[in-house]
Amino acid sequence: MASKAEIRKQDLREKLVAAAEIRIRTDGAAALRARDLATDAGCAVGAIYNAFEDLNAIVMSVNGRTFQALGQAVRQSLVGAETAAPTDRLILMSNAYLGFAADNTRLWRALFDVRAQETEIPEWYREALEDLFANIATPVAELFPEKAPQDLMLMVRALFSSVHGIVLLGLENRISGVPTDQIEHMISEVLSRLT
């Protein structure tokens, strides 16, 4: 049974993550400040560092929640389309990815702005990313049944990177990006040709 101190610490952790999620959604991860979080969570600044190692750890916890929401959106896009052609399922998932990124841009950006060394990334974080990739892996395996497992995972990452790049550059209105109203069409074109 957890002690009162452990319960209070867990309660504070949850408040800090919830407050950080609101701040990141509004202002982005780069604008996250300990003093603001302390005010939002109703605690002293020092209490933050009793609950978390640093602000990056809080961002990682927010990202864990974001990965779950993103994974749910991607899986939801396949409801009723389980028997669709693999390329069509990849397009549906990609459009769900675009929709999530457009609706949650700052939270979505925080997923990929993590500046941790590879050895510092928690195992649960890697698993959340792999869970996202697992959605892509099934149709990719159907499209390329002759590929070895490690080659399939490279293909999954390559397809994800392609879609991610199109979405990122398009949503940021970069000069090299696809116009926002053309992103879905370009994703469809690229996936249809690559697969």
Backbone hydrogen bonds in HBPLUS format (Angstrom, degrees):
<---DONOR---> <-ACCEPTOR-->    atom                        ^
c    i                          cat <-CA-CA->   ^        H-A-AA   ^      H-
h    n   atom  resd res      DA  || num        DHA   H-A  angle D-A-AA Bond
n    s   type  num  typ     dist DA aas  dist angle  dist       angle   num
A0007-ILE N   A0003-SER O   2.93 MM   4  6.23 155.6  1.99 151.3 158.4     1
A0008-ARG N   A0004-LYS O   2.88 MM   4  6.12 160.9  1.92 150.2 155.1     2
A0009-LYS N   A0005-ALA O   2.90 MM   4  6.09 156.1  1.95 145.9 152.8     3
A0010-GLN N   A0006-GLU O   2.90 MM   4  6.10 159.1  1.95 146.0 151.6     4
A0011-ASP N   A0007-ILE O   2.88 MM   4  6.08 154.9  1.94 147.1 154.7     5
A0012-LEU N   A0008-ARG O   2.87 MM   4  6.10 157.1  1.92 147.7 153.9     6
A0013-ARG N   A0009-LYS O   2.85 MM   4  6.11 156.9  1.91 147.9 154.8     7
A0014-GLU N   A0010-GLN O   2.98 MM   4  6.23 161.2  2.01 149.2 153.4     8
A0015-LYS N   A0011-ASP O   2.98 MM   4  6.27 157.0  2.04 147.7 154.1     9
A0016-LEU N   A0012-LEU O   2.84 MM   4  6.06 161.4  1.88 155.9 160.7    10
A0017-VAL N   A0013-ARG O   2.92 MM   4  6.16 160.4  1.96 153.1 158.2    11
A0018-ALA N   A0014-GLU O   2.96 MM   4  6.10 162.3  2.00 147.2 152.5    12
A0019-ALA N   A0015-LYS O   2.87 MM   4  6.03 159.6  1.91 147.7 153.8    13
A0020-ALA N   A0016-LEU O   2.78 MM   4  5.91 158.1  1.83 146.2 153.0    14
A0021-GLU N   A0017-VAL O   2.85 MM   4  6.00 152.6  1.93 146.5 153.9    15
A0022-ILE N   A0018-ALA O   3.20 MM   4  6.48 157.6  2.25 145.1 149.9    16
A0023-ARG N   A0019-ALA O   3.00 MM   4  6.29 163.3  2.02 150.6 155.4    17
A0024-ILE N   A0020-ALA O   2.76 MM   4  5.94 164.5  1.79 155.7 159.8    18
A0025-ARG N   A0021-GLU O   2.89 MM   4  5.97 162.6  1.92 147.5 152.9    19
A0026-THR N   A0022-ILE O   3.06 MM   4  6.20 148.4  2.16 144.1 152.2    20
A0027-ASP N   A0023-ARG O   2.71 MM   4  5.74 172.8  1.71 159.3 161.9    21
A0028-GLY N   A0024-ILE O   2.82 MM   4  4.13 140.5  1.97 112.2 122.1    22
A0031-ALA N   A0028-GLY O   3.26 MM   3  5.73 148.2  2.36 108.8 117.0    23
A0032-LEU N   A0029-ALA O   3.14 MM   3  5.38 167.0  2.15 113.3 116.8    24
A0037-LEU N   A0033-ARG O   3.05 MM   4  6.37 162.9  2.08 154.3 159.4    25
A0038-ALA N   A0034-ALA O   2.84 MM   4  6.05 160.4  1.88 155.8 161.3    26
A0039-THR N   A0035-ARG O   3.06 MM   4  6.30 157.6  2.12 145.1 150.7    27
A0040-ASP N   A0036-ASP O   2.90 MM   4  6.17 165.5  1.92 153.1 157.2    28
A0041-ALA N   A0037-LEU O   2.81 MM   4  5.96 157.1  1.86 153.7 159.5    29
A0042-GLY N   A0038-ALA O   2.86 MM   4  5.75 117.9  2.25 137.5 151.8    30
A0043-CYS N   A0038-ALA O   2.93 MM   5  4.96 164.7  1.96 141.2 145.4    31
A0042-GLY N   A0039-THR O   3.27 MM   3  5.11 145.1  2.40  94.7 104.7    32
A0047-ALA N   A0044-ALA O   3.03 MM   3  5.25 132.9  2.26 101.5 114.3    33
A0048-ILE N   A0045-VAL O   3.07 MM   3  5.58 142.5  2.22 110.8 120.4    34
A0049-TYR N   A0046-GLY O   3.13 MM   3  5.52 125.0  2.44 104.1 115.8    35
A0050-ASN N   A0047-ALA O   3.09 MM   3  5.03 150.3  2.18  97.9 107.1    36
A0051-ALA N   A0047-ALA O   3.18 MM   4  6.46 136.3  2.38 143.0 153.7    37
A0051-ALA N   A0048-ILE O   3.08 MM   3  5.26 133.8  2.31  98.2 110.7    38
A0052-PHE N   A0048-ILE O   2.81 MM   4  6.00 152.2  1.88 152.8 161.8    39
A0057-ALA N   A0054-ASP O   3.17 MM   3  5.48 128.5  2.45 102.3 114.1    40
A0058-ILE N   A0055-LEU O   3.03 MM   3  5.07 122.0  2.38  96.1 111.1    41
A0059-VAL N   A0055-LEU O   2.93 MM   4  6.31 158.7  1.98 153.8 159.8    42
A0060-MET N   A0056-ASN O   2.84 MM   4  6.11 155.0  1.90 147.9 155.1    43
A0061-SER N   A0057-ALA O   3.06 MM   4  6.30 146.9  2.17 136.7 144.9    44
A0061-SER N   A0058-ILE O   3.08 MM   3  5.04 116.9  2.50  92.9 108.2    45
A0062-VAL N   A0058-ILE O   2.93 MM   4  6.30 156.1  1.99 151.7 158.3    46
A0063-ASN N   A0059-VAL O   2.78 MM   4  6.04 159.5  1.82 151.7 158.1    47
A0064-GLY N   A0060-MET O   2.91 MM   4  6.21 140.1  2.08 140.0 150.6    48
A0065-ARG N   A0061-SER O   3.26 MM   4  6.65 151.9  2.35 143.8 149.4    49
A0065-ARG N   A0062-VAL O   3.03 MM   3  5.22 118.1  2.42 100.4 115.0    50
A0066-THR N   A0062-VAL O   2.91 MM   4  6.26 153.1  1.98 148.7 157.6    51
A0067-PHE N   A0063-ASN O   2.74 MM   4  5.97 159.1  1.78 153.1 157.8    52
A0068-GLN N   A0064-GLY O   3.16 MM   4  6.39 155.3  2.22 141.1 147.1    53
A0069-ALA N   A0065-ARG O   3.04 MM   4  6.36 159.5  2.09 148.4 153.5    54
A0070-LEU N   A0066-THR O   2.80 MM   4  6.01 161.5  1.84 155.9 161.5    55
A0071-GLY N   A0067-PHE O   2.81 MM   4  5.94 165.0  1.83 151.5 155.9    56
A0072-GLN N   A0068-GLN O   2.96 MM   4  6.15 154.9  2.02 145.6 152.5    57
A0073-ALA N   A0069-ALA O   2.99 MM   4  6.25 155.5  2.05 145.8 152.1    58
A0074-VAL N   A0070-LEU O   2.93 MM   4  6.22 159.2  1.97 154.3 159.9    59
A0075-ARG N   A0071-GLY O   2.88 MM   4  6.09 166.6  1.90 152.1 155.9    60
A0076-GLN N   A0072-GLN O   2.83 MM   4  5.90 155.9  1.88 147.5 154.8    61
A0077-SER N   A0073-ALA O   3.16 MM   4  6.32 137.8  2.34 137.3 146.7    62
A0077-SER N   A0074-VAL O   3.21 MM   3  5.29 131.0  2.46  96.2 108.6    63
A0078-LEU N   A0075-ARG O   3.07 MM   3  5.56 155.9  2.13 111.2 118.5    64
A0079-VAL N   A0076-GLN O   3.14 MM   3  5.39 163.1  2.17 109.6 114.9    65
A0081-ALA N   A0078-LEU O   2.79 MM   3  4.97 161.9  1.82 128.3 131.3    66
A0084-ALA N   A0081-ALA O   3.01 MM   3  5.16 165.0  2.03 112.1 116.5    67
A0088-ASP N   A0085-ALA O   3.00 MM   3  5.23 115.5  2.43 104.0 119.9    68
A0089-ARG N   A0085-ALA O   3.00 MM   4  6.36 151.4  2.08 155.3 164.4    69
A0090-LEU N   A0086-PRO O   2.94 MM   4  6.26 154.1  2.01 149.7 157.0    70
A0091-ILE N   A0087-THR O   2.95 MM   4  6.23 152.7  2.03 147.2 154.6    71
A0092-LEU N   A0088-ASP O   2.93 MM   4  6.21 157.6  1.99 146.1 152.1    72
A0093-MET N   A0089-ARG O   2.93 MM   4  6.15 165.8  1.95 151.6 155.1    73
A0094-SER N   A0090-LEU O   2.89 MM   4  6.03 154.0  1.96 143.4 151.3    74
A0095-ASN N   A0091-ILE O   2.88 MM   4  6.10 154.6  1.95 150.5 156.7    75
A0096-ALA N   A0092-LEU O   2.98 MM   4  6.26 148.6  2.08 144.6 153.6    76
A0097-TYR N   A0093-MET O   2.84 MM   4  6.12 149.9  1.93 145.1 154.1    77
A0098-LEU N   A0094-SER O   2.87 MM   4  6.16 157.2  1.92 147.3 153.1    78
A0099-GLY N   A0095-ASN O   2.88 MM   4  6.10 161.5  1.91 144.9 149.9    79
A0100-PHE N   A0096-ALA O   2.86 MM   4  6.08 159.8  1.90 150.0 155.1    80
A0101-ALA N   A0097-TYR O   2.90 MM   4  6.10 165.2  1.92 151.5 156.0    81
A0102-ALA N   A0098-LEU O   2.83 MM   4  6.03 158.1  1.88 154.8 160.9    82
A0103-ASP N   A0099-GLY O   2.97 MM   4  6.08 152.7  2.04 144.8 152.0    83
A0104-ASN N   A0100-PHE O   2.86 MM   4  5.83 136.7  2.05 147.8 159.1    84
A0108-TRP N   A0104-ASN O   2.81 MM   4  5.86 166.6  1.83 167.8 172.0    85
A0109-ARG N   A0105-THR O   2.82 MM   4  5.99 158.7  1.87 150.9 156.8    86
A0110-ALA N   A0106-ARG O   3.08 MM   4  6.21 148.6  2.18 138.4 146.2    87
A0111-LEU N   A0108-TRP O   3.12 MM   3  5.42 140.0  2.29 103.8 114.4    88
A0112-PHE N   A0109-ARG O   3.05 MM   3  5.59 141.6  2.20 112.8 121.9    89
A0113-ASP N   A0110-ALA O   3.40 MM   3  4.95 155.5  2.46  92.3  99.3    90
A0120-GLU N   A0117-GLN O   2.85 MM   3  5.24 145.7  1.96 112.0 122.9    91
A0121-ILE N   A0118-GLU O   3.37 MM   3  5.56 159.8  2.41 104.8 110.5    92
A0125-TYR N   A0122-PRO O   3.02 MM   3  5.29 129.7  2.28 101.8 115.2    93
A0126-ARG N   A0122-PRO O   3.19 MM   4  6.64 156.3  2.24 151.4 157.6    94
A0127-GLU N   A0123-GLU O   2.91 MM   4  6.18 157.0  1.96 152.2 159.3    95
A0128-ALA N   A0124-TRP O   2.97 MM   4  6.17 145.9  2.09 136.8 145.2    96
A0129-LEU N   A0125-TYR O   3.10 MM   4  6.42 155.7  2.16 147.6 153.4    97
A0130-GLU N   A0126-ARG O   2.85 MM   4  6.13 159.2  1.90 150.2 156.8    98
A0131-ASP N   A0127-GLU O   2.81 MM   4  5.98 144.4  1.94 143.0 152.8    99
A0132-LEU N   A0128-ALA O   3.16 MM   4  6.46 149.3  2.26 139.6 146.6   100
A0133-PHE N   A0129-LEU O   3.00 MM   4  6.38 158.3  2.04 148.8 154.9   101
A0134-ALA N   A0130-GLU O   2.78 MM   4  5.99 138.7  1.95 142.8 154.7   102
A0135-ASN N   A0132-LEU O   3.27 MM   3  5.67 138.1  2.46 104.5 114.0   103
A0136-ILE N   A0133-PHE O   2.97 MM   3  5.23 126.6  2.26 103.2 116.8   104
A0137-ALA N   A0133-PHE O   2.92 MM   4  6.17 145.9  2.04 148.1 159.1   105
A0140-VAL N   A0136-ILE O   3.23 MM   4  6.33 158.5  2.27 153.5 159.7   106
A0141-ALA N   A0137-ALA O   2.84 MM   4  5.94 155.7  1.90 150.8 156.5   107
A0142-GLU N   A0138-THR O   3.14 MM   4  6.44 147.5  2.25 145.1 154.1   108
A0143-LEU N   A0139-PRO O   2.96 MM   4  6.21 145.8  2.07 143.3 152.4   109
A0144-PHE N   A0140-VAL O   2.91 MM   4  6.09 145.1  2.03 148.7 158.2   110
A0147-LYS N   A0144-PHE O   3.18 MM   3  5.74 163.2  2.21 118.1 123.0   111
A0151-ASP N   A0148-ALA O   2.98 MM   3  5.23 121.8  2.33 106.2 121.5   112
A0152-LEU N   A0148-ALA O   2.88 MM   4  6.18 150.7  1.97 156.8 166.6   113
A0153-MET N   A0149-PRO O   3.02 MM   4  6.34 155.4  2.08 149.6 155.2   114
A0154-LEU N   A0150-GLN O   3.16 MM   4  6.38 147.2  2.27 135.6 144.2   115
A0155-MET N   A0151-ASP O   2.96 MM   4  6.23 151.9  2.04 143.4 151.1   116
A0156-VAL N   A0152-LEU O   2.83 MM   4  6.15 154.4  1.90 150.0 157.5   117
A0157-ARG N   A0153-MET O   2.99 MM   4  6.20 164.5  2.02 146.5 149.8   118
A0158-ALA N   A0154-LEU O   2.85 MM   4  6.05 150.1  1.94 144.1 153.3   119
A0159-LEU N   A0155-MET O   2.85 MM   4  6.06 165.0  1.88 155.0 158.0   120
A0160-PHE N   A0156-VAL O   2.88 MM   4  6.07 163.1  1.91 151.1 156.6   121
A0161-SER N   A0157-ARG O   2.82 MM   4  5.91 161.8  1.85 144.0 149.7   122
A0162-SER N   A0158-ALA O   2.91 MM   4  6.12 151.3  1.99 144.7 152.6   123
A0163-VAL N   A0159-LEU O   3.01 MM   4  6.28 170.2  2.02 156.1 157.2   124
A0164-HIS N   A0160-PHE O   2.74 MM   4  5.87 168.4  1.75 159.2 163.4   125
A0165-GLY N   A0161-SER O   2.88 MM   4  5.91 158.7  1.93 143.1 148.7   126
A0166-ILE N   A0162-SER O   3.08 MM   4  6.34 160.7  2.12 148.6 153.6   127
A0167-VAL N   A0163-VAL O   2.90 MM   4  6.14 166.0  1.92 157.8 161.7   128
A0168-LEU N   A0164-HIS O   2.77 MM   4  5.90 171.6  1.77 156.5 159.4   129
A0169-LEU N   A0165-GLY O   2.98 MM   4  5.97 170.0  1.99 150.4 152.8   130
A0170-GLY N   A0166-ILE O   2.98 MM   4  5.86 151.1  2.07 138.1 147.2   131
A0171-LEU N   A0167-VAL O   2.82 MM   4  5.88 169.0  1.83 156.5 159.5   132
A0172-GLU N   A0168-LEU O   3.05 MM   4  6.11 146.1  2.17 144.9 154.0   133
A0174-ARG N   A0169-LEU O   3.08 MM   5  5.33 165.3  2.10 159.0 160.8   134
A0173-ASN N   A0170-GLY O   3.09 MM   3  5.08 157.5  2.14 102.4 108.7   135
A0177-GLY N   A0174-ARG O   2.91 MM   3  4.98 155.1  1.97 105.9 114.2   136
A0182-GLN N   A0179-PRO O   2.74 MM   3  5.34 160.9  1.77 126.0 132.2   137
A0183-ILE N   A0180-THR O   3.37 MM   3  5.47 170.1  2.38 108.2 111.1   138
A0186-MET N   A0182-GLN O   2.92 MM   4  6.16 160.2  1.96 158.0 164.0   139
A0187-ILE N   A0183-ILE O   2.88 MM   4  6.12 161.9  1.92 159.5 164.3   140
A0188-SER N   A0184-GLU O   3.03 MM   4  6.22 163.0  2.06 149.0 153.5   141
A0189-GLU N   A0185-HIS O   2.92 MM   4  6.20 157.9  1.97 148.4 154.6   142
A0190-VAL N   A0186-MET O   2.87 MM   4  6.04 173.1  1.87 157.5 158.7   143
A0191-LEU N   A0187-ILE O   2.92 MM   4  6.04 173.3  1.92 156.5 158.8   144
A0192-SER N   A0188-SER O   2.92 MM   4  5.91 157.0  1.98 144.5 151.7   145
A0193-ARG N   A0189-GLU O   3.06 MM   4  6.21 152.1  2.14 146.3 153.3   146
A0194-LEU N   A0190-VAL O   2.86 MM   4  6.00 159.9  1.90 154.7 161.0   147
A0195-THR N   A0191-LEU O   2.94 MM   4  5.80 150.4  2.03 144.8 151.1   148
